[in-house]
Amino acid sequence: MSKAYQVVTEQGLVIPPALCASAQLGDEVLLEIEPGRIAIRPARLNPYEAQRRALFYVLTHLGDALRISAPSLELINATEQWHFNVSRKATGEHRGLLALNAETGEVISWMPSADAIN
């Protein structure tokens, strides 16, 4: 972990672009502010992190015979979501759709396909 000391001026706290780049936060960030602490994190999960979380969910809740697609970012009811098609590894048969909140990474829904329910 790197540390940098900055002075808060009349313009506020200025974080040099090189520090922002080294933190790999992306172009948009969220500031989480509480007394004595300011945390900076990406405004949304990057595709790699979203896919990692989706795969963890599938492995722990649905089993290891399934695979997930590449993520697609969707805007549903004013909420950005990462969507993943879930299919059987062996046959490629579609088994459902997994949606994650793009900001928090929490699972929004698992929607099994109709034939997956039967």
The first five atom37 places (N, CA, C, CB, O) and aatype in JSON, in Angstrom:
{
  "aatype": [12, 15, 11, 0, 18, 5, 19, 19, 16, 6, 5, 7, 10, 19, 9, 14, 14, 0, 10, 4, 0, 15, 0, 5, 10, 7, 3, 6, 19, 10, 10, 6, 9, 6, 14, 7, 1, 9, 0, 9, 1, 14, 0, 1, 10, 2, 14, 18, 6, 0, 5, 1, 1, 0, 10, 13, 18, 19, 10, 16, 8, 10, 7, 3, 0, 10, 1, 9, 15, 0, 14, 15, 10, 6, 10, 9, 2, 0, 16, 6, 5, 17, 8, 13, 2, 19, 15, 1, 11, 0, 16, 7, 6, 8, 1, 7, 10, 10, 0, 10, 2, 0, 6, 16, 7, 6, 19, 9, 15, 17, 12, 14, 15, 0, 3, 0, 9, 2],
  "atom_mask": [
    [1, 1, 1, 1, 1],
    [1, 1, 1, 1, 1],
    [1, 1, 1, 1, 1],
    [1, 1, 1, 1, 1],
    [1, 1, 1, 1, 1],
    [1, 1, 1, 1, 1],
    [1, 1, 1, 1, 1],
    [1, 1, 1, 1, 1],
    [1, 1, 1, 1, 1],
    [1, 1, 1, 1, 1],
    [1, 1, 1, 1, 1],
    [1, 1, 1, 0, 1],
    [1, 1, 1, 1, 1],
    [1, 1, 1, 1, 1],
    [1, 1, 1, 1, 1],
    [1, 1, 1, 1, 1],
    [1, 1, 1, 1, 1],
    [1, 1, 1, 1, 1],
    [1, 1, 1, 1, 1],
    [1, 1, 1, 1, 1],
    [1, 1, 1, 1, 1],
    [1, 1, 1, 1, 1],
    [1, 1, 1, 1, 1],
    [1, 1, 1, 1, 1],
    [1, 1, 1, 1, 1],
    [1, 1, 1, 0, 1],
    [1, 1, 1, 1, 1],
    [1, 1, 1, 1, 1],
    [1, 1, 1, 1, 1],
    [1, 1, 1, 1, 1],
    [1, 1, 1, 1, 1],
    [1, 1, 1, 1, 1],
    [1, 1, 1, 1, 1],
    [1, 1, 1, 1, 1],
    [1, 1, 1, 1, 1],
    [1, 1, 1, 0, 1],
    [1, 1, 1, 1, 1],
    [1, 1, 1, 1, 1],
    [1, 1, 1, 1, 1],
    [1, 1, 1, 1, 1],
    [1, 1, 1, 1, 1],
    [1, 1, 1, 1, 1],
    [1, 1, 1, 1, 1],
    [1, 1, 1, 1, 1],
    [1, 1, 1, 1, 1],
    [1, 1, 1, 1, 1],
    [1, 1, 1, 1, 1],
    [1, 1, 1, 1, 1],
    [1, 1, 1, 1, 1],
    [1, 1, 1, 1, 1],
    [1, 1, 1, 1, 1],
    [1, 1, 1, 1, 1],
    [1, 1, 1, 1, 1],
    [1, 1, 1, 1, 1],
    [1, 1, 1, 1, 1],
    [1, 1, 1, 1, 1],
    [1, 1, 1, 1, 1],
    [1, 1, 1, 1, 1],
    [1, 1, 1, 1, 1],
    [1, 1, 1, 1, 1],
    [1, 1, 1, 1, 1],
    [1, 1, 1, 1, 1],
    [1, 1, 1, 0, 1],
    [1, 1, 1, 1, 1],
    [1, 1, 1, 1, 1],
    [1, 1, 1, 1, 1],
    [1, 1, 1, 1, 1],
    [1, 1, 1, 1, 1],
    [1, 1, 1, 1, 1],
    [1, 1, 1, 1, 1],
    [1, 1, 1, 1, 1],
    [1, 1, 1, 1, 1],
    [1, 1, 1, 1, 1],
    [1, 1, 1, 1, 1],
    [1, 1, 1, 1, 1],
    [1, 1, 1, 1, 1],
    [1, 1, 1, 1, 1],
    [1, 1, 1, 1, 1],
    [1, 1, 1, 1, 1],
    [1, 1, 1, 1, 1],
    [1, 1, 1, 1, 1],
    [1, 1, 1, 1, 1],
    [1, 1, 1, 1, 1],
    [1, 1, 1, 1, 1],
    [1, 1, 1, 1, 1],
    [1, 1, 1, 1, 1],
    [1, 1, 1, 1, 1],
    [1, 1, 1, 1, 1],
    [1, 1, 1, 1, 1],
    [1, 1, 1, 1, 1],
    [1, 1, 1, 1, 1],
    [1, 1, 1, 0, 1],
    [1, 1, 1, 1, 1],
    [1, 1, 1, 1, 1],
    [1, 1, 1, 1, 1],
    [1, 1, 1, 0, 1],
    [1, 1, 1, 1, 1],
    [1, 1, 1, 1, 1],
    [1, 1, 1, 1, 1],
    [1, 1, 1, 1, 1],
    [1, 1, 1, 1, 1],
    [1, 1, 1, 1, 1],
    [1, 1, 1, 1, 1],
    [1, 1, 1, 1, 1],
    [1, 1, 1, 0, 1],
    [1, 1, 1, 1, 1],
    [1, 1, 1, 1, 1],
    [1, 1, 1, 1, 1],
    [1, 1, 1, 1, 1],
    [1, 1, 1, 1, 1],
    [1, 1, 1, 1, 1],
    [1, 1, 1, 1, 1],
    [1, 1, 1, 1, 1],
    [1, 1, 1, 1, 1],
    [1, 1, 1, 1, 1],
    [1, 1, 1, 1, 1],
    [1, 1, 1, 1, 1],
    [1, 1, 1, 1, 1]
  ],
  "atom_positions": [
    [[0.84, -1.17, 0.0], [0.0, 0.0, 0.0], [0.89, 1.24, 0.0], [-0.96, 0.0, 1.21], [1.86, 1.32, 0.76]],
    [[0.55, 2.19, -0.86], [1.28, 3.46, -0.9], [0.57, 4.47, -0.03], [1.39, 3.98, -2.36], [-0.64, 4.4, 0.19]],
    [[1.33, 5.42, 0.46], [0.77, 6.53, 1.23], [1.29, 7.82, 0.64], [1.13, 6.42, 2.75], [2.43, 7.89, 0.18]],
    [[0.44, 8.83, 0.66], [0.85, 10.16, 0.18], [0.26, 11.19, 1.13], [0.37, 10.41, -1.3], [-0.89, 11.08, 1.55]],
    [[1.04, 12.16, 1.46], [0.59, 13.24, 2.33], [0.26, 14.45, 1.48], [1.65, 13.59, 3.41], [1.08, 14.89, 0.68]],
    [[-0.93, 14.98, 1.66], [-1.39, 16.12, 0.89], [-1.89, 17.19, 1.87], [-2.52, 15.72, -0.11], [-2.35, 16.88, 2.97]],
    [[-1.78, 18.43, 1.46], [-2.28, 19.55, 2.25], [-3.65, 19.94, 1.72], [-1.29, 20.77, 2.2], [-3.85, 20.07, 0.51]],
    [[-4.6, 20.12, 2.63], [-5.92, 20.58, 2.23], [-5.86, 22.1, 2.13], [-7.03, 20.12, 3.25], [-5.59, 22.78, 3.12]],
    [[-6.1, 22.62, 0.94], [-6.02, 24.06, 0.68], [-7.42, 24.65, 0.56], [-5.21, 24.35, -0.6], [-8.41, 23.97, 0.81]],
    [[-7.48, 25.93, 0.18], [-8.78, 26.57, -0.04], [-9.56, 25.88, -1.14], [-8.58, 28.05, -0.38], [-10.79, 25.89, -1.13]],
    [[-8.86, 25.28, -2.1], [-9.52, 24.56, -3.18], [-9.94, 23.14, -2.76], [-8.61, 24.48, -4.39], [-10.62, 22.45, -3.51]],
    [[-9.54, 22.72, -1.59], [-9.86, 21.39, -1.11], [-8.67, 20.46, -1.22], [0.0, 0.0, 0.0], [-7.52, 20.91, -1.23]],
    [[-8.95, 19.2, -1.3], [-7.91, 18.18, -1.41], [-7.69, 17.87, -2.88], [-8.3, 16.9, -0.61], [-8.63, 17.54, -3.6]],
    [[-6.46, 17.98, -3.32], [-6.13, 17.7, -4.71], [-5.26, 16.45, -4.75], [-5.39, 18.92, -5.38], [-4.21, 16.38, -4.11]],
    [[-5.72, 15.46, -5.51], [-4.96, 14.22, -5.63], [-4.29, 14.22, -7.0], [-5.88, 12.96, -5.45], [-4.98, 14.29, -8.02]],
    [[-2.97, 14.16, -7.04], [-2.26, 14.18, -8.33], [-2.71, 13.05, -9.25], [-0.75, 14.1, -8.09], [-2.97, 11.94, -8.8]],
    [[-2.78, 13.33, -10.56], [-3.21, 12.31, -11.52], [-2.4, 11.02, -11.45], [-3.13, 12.87, -12.92], [-2.95, 9.94, -11.65]],
    [[-1.11, 11.12, -11.18], [-0.27, 9.91, -11.1], [-0.73, 8.99, -9.97], [1.21, 10.29, -10.9], [-0.72, 7.77, -10.11]],
    [[-1.13, 9.58, -8.84], [-1.64, 8.76, -7.73], [-2.96, 8.11, -8.09], [-1.8, 9.61, -6.46], [-3.19, 6.94, -7.78]],
    [[-3.82, 8.86, -8.76], [-5.11, 8.3, -9.19], [-4.88, 7.14, -10.15], [-5.98, 9.39, -9.87], [-5.55, 6.11, -10.04]],
    [[-3.95, 7.3, -11.07], [-3.67, 6.24, -12.04], [-3.12, 5.0, -11.36], [-2.68, 6.74, -13.1], [-3.49, 3.88, -11.7]],
    [[-2.23, 5.19, -10.39], [-1.64, 4.03, -9.71], [-2.67, 3.28, -8.87], [-0.48, 4.48, -8.82], [-2.52, 2.09, -8.63]],
    [[-3.72, 3.97, -8.44], [-4.78, 3.32, -7.67], [-5.76, 2.55, -8.55], [-5.53, 4.35, -6.85], [-6.57, 1.78, -8.04]],
    [[-5.69, 2.76, -9.87], [-6.55, 2.06, -10.83], [-8.03, 2.18, -10.47], [-6.16, 0.59, -10.91], [-8.75, 1.18, -10.43]],
    [[-8.46, 3.41, -10.22], [-9.84, 3.66, -9.82], [-10.79, 3.87, -11.0], [-9.9, 4.84, -8.93], [-12.01, 3.82, -10.82]],
    [[-10.26, 4.1, -12.18], [-11.12, 4.39, -13.32], [-11.39, 5.88, -13.42], [0.0, 0.0, 0.0], [-10.78, 6.68, -12.72]],
    [[-12.32, 6.23, -14.3], [-12.61, 7.64, -14.56], [-13.6, 8.26, -13.59], [-13.13, 7.79, -15.95], [-13.65, 9.48, -13.46]],
    [[-14.39, 7.44, -12.91], [-15.38, 7.95, -11.96], [-15.17, 7.27, -10.62], [-16.83, 7.71, -12.48], [-14.92, 6.07, -10.55]],
    [[-15.27, 8.06, -9.55], [-15.07, 7.51, -8.21], [-16.22, 7.93, -7.29], [-13.73, 7.97, -7.63], [-16.93, 8.9, -7.56]],
    [[-16.37, 7.18, -6.22], [-17.28, 7.53, -5.14], [-16.44, 7.88, -3.92], [-18.28, 6.37, -4.83], [-15.46, 7.2, -3.62]],
    [[-16.82, 8.92, -3.22], [-16.17, 9.28, -1.96], [-17.09, 8.84, -0.83], [-15.88, 10.83, -1.89], [-18.26, 9.21, -0.78]],
    [[-16.55, 8.05, 0.08], [-17.29, 7.64, 1.27], [-16.7, 8.43, 2.43], [-17.2, 6.07, 1.52], [-15.53, 8.26, 2.77]],
    [[-17.52, 9.28, 3.02], [-17.02, 10.24, 4.01], [-17.65, 9.96, 5.37], [-17.31, 11.69, 3.57], [-18.87, 9.82, 5.49]],
    [[-16.81, 9.89, 6.37], [-17.25, 9.78, 7.76], [-16.24, 10.54, 8.6], [-17.38, 8.27, 8.22], [-15.15, 10.84, 8.11]],
    [[-16.56, 10.87, 9.84], [-15.63, 11.65, 10.66], [-14.25, 11.0, 10.72], [-16.19, 11.81, 12.07], [-14.11, 9.83, 11.07]],
    [[-13.23, 11.78, 10.36], [-11.86, 11.32, 10.42], [-11.41, 10.43, 9.28], [0.0, 0.0, 0.0], [-10.3, 9.9, 9.3]],
    [[-12.27, 10.24, 8.26], [-11.91, 9.31, 7.19], [-12.63, 9.65, 5.89], [-12.24, 7.87, 7.61], [-13.82, 9.94, 5.89]],
    [[-11.89, 9.61, 4.79], [-12.47, 9.7, 3.45], [-11.93, 8.51, 2.66], [-12.12, 11.08, 2.74], [-10.72, 8.36, 2.52]],
    [[-12.82, 7.69, 2.16], [-12.42, 6.55, 1.33], [-12.82, 6.84, -0.11], [-13.08, 5.21, 1.84], [-13.9, 7.38, -0.37]],
    [[-11.96, 6.48, -1.03], [-12.22, 6.68, -2.45], [-12.24, 5.3, -3.1], [-11.14, 7.61, -3.12], [-11.32, 4.51, -2.93]],
    [[-13.31, 5.03, -3.84], [-13.39, 3.75, -4.53], [-14.01, 3.95, -5.91], [-14.21, 2.72, -3.71], [-14.62, 4.98, -6.15]],
    [[-13.85, 2.99, -6.8], [-14.45, 3.14, -8.12], [-15.96, 3.31, -8.03], [-14.11, 1.93, -9.0], [-16.6, 2.76, -7.14]],
    [[-16.52, 4.07, -8.95], [-17.96, 4.29, -8.97], [-18.69, 3.0, -9.33], [-18.33, 5.39, -9.97], [-19.85, 2.8, -8.93]],
    [[-18.04, 2.13, -10.06], [-18.64, 0.84, -10.38], [-17.54, -0.21, -10.47], [-19.45, 0.91, -11.71], [-16.37, 0.1, -10.69]],
    [[-17.95, -1.45, -10.3], [-17.0, -2.55, -10.45], [-16.52, -2.61, -11.89], [-17.64, -3.9, -10.04], [-17.3, -2.39, -12.82]],
    [[-15.26, -2.9, -12.08], [-14.79, -3.12, -13.45], [-15.26, -4.5, -13.9], [-13.22, -2.99, -13.54], [-15.64, -5.32, -13.06]],
    [[-15.24, -4.77, -15.2], [-15.75, -6.05, -15.7], [-15.05, -7.27, -15.08], [-15.6, -6.11, -17.19], [-15.7, -8.28, -14.81]],
    [[-13.75, -7.17, -14.86], [-13.01, -8.3, -14.28], [-13.52, -8.61, -12.87], [-11.51, -7.99, -14.24], [-13.78, -9.77, -12.55]],
    [[-13.67, -7.58, -12.03], [-14.13, -7.79, -10.65], [-15.57, -8.29, -10.64], [-14.02, -6.49, -9.84], [-15.91, -9.15, -9.84]],
    [[-16.41, -7.76, -11.53], [-17.79, -8.22, -11.61], [-17.82, -9.71, -11.99], [-18.58, -7.39, -12.65], [-18.58, -10.48, -11.4]],
    [[-17.0, -10.1, -12.96], [-16.97, -11.5, -13.38], [-16.45, -12.39, -12.26], [-16.09, -11.65, -14.64], [-16.94, -13.51, -12.08]],
    [[-15.48, -11.92, -11.52], [-14.95, -12.69, -10.39], [-16.04, -12.94, -9.34], [-13.75, -11.95, -9.74], [-16.18, -14.05, -8.83]],
    [[-16.81, -11.9, -9.03], [-17.88, -12.04, -8.04], [-19.0, -12.94, -8.54], [-18.44, -10.68, -7.66], [-19.56, -13.74, -7.79]],
    [[-19.33, -12.81, -9.83], [-20.38, -13.65, -10.41], [-19.95, -15.12, -10.37], [-20.69, -13.22, -11.86], [-20.75, -15.99, -10.04]],
    [[-18.71, -15.38, -10.72], [-18.21, -16.76, -10.71], [-18.24, -17.33, -9.29], [-16.79, -16.82, -11.28], [-18.59, -18.49, -9.1]],
    [[-17.87, -16.53, -8.31], [-17.92, -16.98, -6.92], [-19.35, -17.35, -6.54], [-17.38, -15.88, -5.97], [-19.58, -18.38, -5.9]],
    [[-20.32, -16.51, -6.92], [-21.72, -16.8, -6.62], [-22.15, -18.12, -7.28], [-22.64, -15.65, -7.1], [-22.75, -18.98, -6.63]],
    [[-21.83, -18.27, -8.55], [-22.22, -19.49, -9.27], [-21.61, -20.72, -8.61], [-21.8, -19.4, -10.75], [-22.3, -21.71, -8.39]],
    [[-20.32, -20.67, -8.3], [-19.66, -21.83, -7.7], [-20.21, -22.17, -6.32], [-18.17, -21.57, -7.59], [-20.33, -23.35, -5.99]],
    [[-20.54, -21.17, -5.52], [-20.99, -21.43, -4.15], [-22.49, -21.7, -4.04], [-20.63, -20.28, -3.26], [-22.93, -22.33, -3.08]],
    [[-23.28, -21.23, -5.0], [-24.73, -21.39, -4.89], [-25.34, -22.31, -5.95], [-25.38, -20.06, -4.98], [-26.4, -22.89, -5.73]],
    [[-24.68, -22.45, -7.09], [-25.29, -23.2, -8.19], [-24.49, -24.43, -8.62], [-25.46, -22.3, -9.38], [-25.05, -25.33, -9.23]],
    [[-23.21, -24.47, -8.3], [-22.4, -25.64, -8.62], [-21.32, -25.37, -9.65], [0.0, 0.0, 0.0], [-21.31, -24.33, -10.31]],
    [[-20.42, -26.34, -9.77], [-19.26, -26.16, -10.64], [-19.47, -26.69, -12.05], [-18.07, -26.82, -10.03], [-18.54, -26.7, -12.85]],
    [[-20.68, -27.15, -12.38], [-20.96, -27.64, -13.73], [-21.42, -26.51, -14.65], [-22.02, -28.75, -13.69], [-21.8, -26.75, -15.8]],
    [[-21.39, -25.29, -14.15], [-21.88, -24.15, -14.91], [-20.75, -23.18, -15.23], [-22.99, -23.42, -14.15], [-19.72, -23.17, -14.57]],
    [[-20.96, -22.37, -16.25], [-20.02, -21.31, -16.61], [-20.81, -20.03, -16.84], [-19.17, -21.69, -17.88], [-22.02, -20.06, -17.04]],
    [[-20.09, -18.91, -16.8], [-20.74, -17.62, -17.02], [-20.18, -16.98, -18.29], [-20.54, -16.69, -15.8], [-19.05, -17.24, -18.7]],
    [[-21.01, -16.13, -18.88], [-20.6, -15.39, -20.08], [-19.77, -14.18, -19.68], [-21.83, -14.95, -20.91], [-19.6, -13.89, -18.5]],
    [[-19.26, -13.5, -20.67], [-18.63, -12.2, -20.43], [-19.73, -11.26, -19.91], [-17.95, -11.62, -21.74], [-20.89, -11.42, -20.28]],
    [[-19.38, -10.3, -19.08], [-20.4, -9.41, -18.52], [-20.89, -8.39, -19.53], [-19.84, -8.68, -17.31], [-20.17, -7.96, -20.43]],
    [[-22.16, -8.0, -19.37], [-22.69, -6.87, -20.13], [-23.29, -5.89, -19.13], [-23.77, -7.34, -21.2], [-24.01, -6.29, -18.21]],
    [[-22.99, -4.61, -19.31], [-23.47, -3.57, -18.4], [-24.83, -3.09, -18.9], [-22.46, -2.39, -18.29], [-24.95, -2.65, -20.04]],
    [[-25.84, -3.16, -18.04], [-27.21, -2.79, -18.4], [-27.72, -1.75, -17.4], [-28.15, -4.03, -18.42], [-27.29, -1.73, -16.24]],
    [[-28.62, -0.89, -17.85], [-29.28, 0.07, -16.97], [-30.73, -0.38, -16.82], [-29.19, 1.55, -17.54], [-31.51, -0.29, -17.77]],
    [[-31.08, -0.85, -15.63], [-32.42, -1.37, -15.35], [-32.99, -0.59, -14.17], [-32.39, -2.91, -15.06], [-32.4, -0.58, -13.09]],
    [[-34.13, 0.06, -14.38], [-34.78, 0.84, -13.31], [-33.8, 1.79, -12.64], [-35.38, -0.1, -12.26], [-33.74, 1.87, -11.42]],
    [[-33.04, 2.51, -13.44], [-32.07, 3.52, -12.99], [-30.92, 2.93, -12.17], [-32.78, 4.58, -12.17], [-30.24, 3.66, -11.45]],
    [[-30.71, 1.62, -12.26], [-29.62, 0.96, -11.56], [-28.72, 0.28, -12.57], [-30.15, -0.06, -10.52], [-29.19, -0.53, -13.38]],
    [[-27.43, 0.6, -12.54], [-26.49, -0.1, -13.42], [-26.27, -1.51, -12.89], [-25.15, 0.66, -13.53], [-26.02, -1.71, -11.7]],
    [[-26.36, -2.48, -13.79], [-26.22, -3.88, -13.42], [-25.28, -4.58, -14.39], [-27.59, -4.58, -13.4], [-25.29, -4.32, -15.59]],
    [[-24.47, -5.48, -13.84], [-23.69, -6.4, -14.67], [-24.53, -7.64, -14.86], [-22.29, -6.73, -14.03], [-24.97, -8.24, -13.88]],
    [[-24.76, -8.05, -16.11], [-25.53, -9.26, -16.42], [-24.61, -10.35, -16.96], [-26.65, -8.95, -17.43], [-23.69, -10.08, -17.73]],
    [[-24.89, -11.58, -16.54], [-24.14, -12.75, -16.98], [-25.12, -13.84, -17.37], [-23.18, -13.25, -15.86], [-26.01, -14.19, -16.6]],
    [[-24.96, -14.38, -18.56], [-25.69, -15.59, -18.92], [-24.96, -16.76, -18.3], [-25.81, -15.75, -20.48], [-23.73, -16.84, -18.33]],
    [[-25.73, -17.67, -17.73], [-25.17, -18.84, -17.07], [-25.58, -20.07, -17.88], [-25.65, -18.96, -15.58], [-26.76, -20.24, -18.21]],
    [[-24.62, -20.91, -18.2], [-24.91, -22.09, -19.02], [-24.14, -23.3, -18.5], [-24.56, -21.83, -20.51], [-23.2, -23.17, -17.71]],
    [[-24.56, -24.48, -18.96], [-23.85, -25.71, -18.6], [-22.52, -25.75, -19.33], [-24.71, -26.96, -18.94], [-22.44, -25.43, -20.51]],
    [[-21.48, -26.15, -18.63], [-20.16, -26.28, -19.26], [-20.18, -27.35, -20.36], [-19.09, -26.63, -18.21], [-19.65, -27.13, -21.45]],
    [[-20.79, -28.47, -20.07], [-20.72, -29.62, -20.98], [-21.51, -29.41, -22.26], [-21.22, -30.85, -20.28], [-21.05, -29.79, -23.34]],
    [[-22.7, -28.81, -22.16], [-23.59, -28.72, -23.33], [-23.78, -27.31, -23.86], [-24.92, -29.3, -22.98], [-24.23, -27.14, -24.99]],
    [[-23.46, -26.3, -23.06], [-23.71, -24.92, -23.46], [-25.16, -24.51, -23.26], [0.0, 0.0, 0.0], [-25.54, -23.39, -23.61]],
    [[-25.98, -25.41, -22.71], [-27.4, -25.13, -22.49], [-27.56, -23.95, -21.53], [-28.12, -26.39, -21.94], [-26.97, -23.93, -20.45]],
    [[-28.38, -22.98, -21.94], [-28.62, -21.79, -21.11], [-29.39, -22.19, -19.86], [-29.4, -20.71, -21.9], [-30.42, -22.87, -19.95]],
    [[-28.91, -21.77, -18.69], [-29.55, -22.13, -17.42], [-30.15, -20.94, -16.7], [-28.56, -22.8, -16.52], [-30.96, -21.12, -15.79]],
    [[-29.78, -19.71, -17.09], [-30.38, -18.56, -16.45], [-29.54, -17.3, -16.61], [0.0, 0.0, 0.0], [-28.54, -17.28, -17.32]],
    [[-29.99, -16.25, -15.92], [-29.33, -14.95, -15.97], [-29.03, -14.48, -14.55], [-30.21, -13.9, -16.71], [-29.91, -14.48, -13.68]],
    [[-27.79, -14.08, -14.32], [-27.36, -13.56, -13.02], [-27.12, -12.07, -13.17], [-26.08, -14.29, -12.51], [-26.43, -11.64, -14.1]],
    [[-27.68, -11.27, -12.26], [-27.5, -9.81, -12.29], [-26.84, -9.35, -11.0], [-28.87, -9.1, -12.5], [-27.26, -9.72, -9.91]],
    [[-25.78, -8.53, -11.14], [-25.09, -7.93, -10.0], [-25.23, -6.42, -10.04], [-23.59, -8.33, -9.99], [-25.25, -5.83, -11.12]],
    [[-25.33, -5.8, -8.88], [-25.31, -4.35, -8.79], [-23.92, -3.87, -9.2], [-25.69, -3.85, -7.35], [-22.93, -4.31, -8.63]],
    [[-23.85, -2.99, -10.2], [-22.55, -2.56, -10.74], [-21.77, -1.71, -9.75], [-22.75, -1.79, -12.02], [-20.55, -1.6, -9.87]],
    [[-22.44, -1.1, -8.8], [-21.75, -0.26, -7.81], [-21.22, -1.09, -6.65], [-22.67, 0.83, -7.3], [-20.07, -0.94, -6.25]],
    [[-22.07, -1.96, -6.1], [-21.71, -2.68, -4.88], [-21.22, -4.1, -5.13], [-22.88, -2.72, -3.96], [-20.52, -4.67, -4.29]],
    [[-21.59, -4.68, -6.26], [-21.23, -6.06, -6.54], [-22.18, -7.08, -5.93], [0.0, 0.0, 0.0], [-21.97, -8.28, -6.07]],
    [[-23.22, -6.61, -5.25], [-24.18, -7.53, -4.64], [-25.05, -8.17, -5.71], [-25.05, -6.8, -3.61], [-25.35, -7.57, -6.74]],
    [[-25.46, -9.41, -5.45], [-26.35, -10.1, -6.37], [-27.73, -9.46, -6.28], [-26.43, -11.63, -6.06], [-28.31, -9.36, -5.2]],
    [[-28.23, -9.01, -7.43], [-29.58, -8.45, -7.49], [-30.58, -9.57, -7.72], [-29.69, -7.39, -8.62], [-31.62, -9.63, -7.06]],
    [[-30.25, -10.46, -8.66], [-31.17, -11.56, -8.93], [-30.48, -12.71, -9.64], [-32.34, -11.07, -9.77], [-29.49, -12.53, -10.36]],
    [[-31.03, -13.87, -9.43], [-30.7, -15.06, -10.2], [-32.02, -15.51, -10.82], [-30.04, -16.21, -9.31], [-32.96, -15.87, -10.11]],
    [[-32.09, -15.48, -12.15], [-33.32, -15.84, -12.85], [-33.06, -17.09, -13.68], [-33.82, -14.67, -13.74], [-32.53, -17.0, -14.79]],
    [[-33.44, -18.27, -13.15], [-33.24, -19.48, -13.93], [-34.12, -19.46, -15.17], [-33.54, -20.72, -13.09], [-35.21, -18.9, -15.15]],
    [[-33.64, -20.06, -16.25], [-34.47, -20.16, -17.45], [-35.61, -21.13, -17.18], [-33.62, -20.61, -18.68], [-35.52, -21.95, -16.26]],
    [[-36.66, -21.05, -17.97], [-37.85, -21.87, -17.75], [-37.52, -23.36, -17.75], [-38.9, -21.58, -18.82], [-38.02, -24.1, -16.9]],
    [[-36.67, -23.81, -18.67], [-36.33, -25.23, -18.71], [-35.4, -25.64, -17.56], [-35.67, -25.57, -20.05], [-35.3, -26.83, -17.25]],
    [[-34.74, -24.68, -16.93], [-33.87, -24.99, -15.79], [-34.69, -25.28, -14.54], [-32.9, -23.84, -15.52], [-34.23, -25.98, -13.64]],
    [[-35.91, -24.75, -14.5], [-36.77, -24.95, -13.33], [-37.38, -26.34, -13.35], [-37.89, -23.89, -13.29], [-37.55, -26.97, -12.3]],
    [[-37.7, -26.82, -14.53], [-38.36, -28.14, -14.66], [-37.4, -29.28, -14.47], [-39.01, -28.26, -16.02], [-37.79, -30.44, -14.55]]
  ]
}
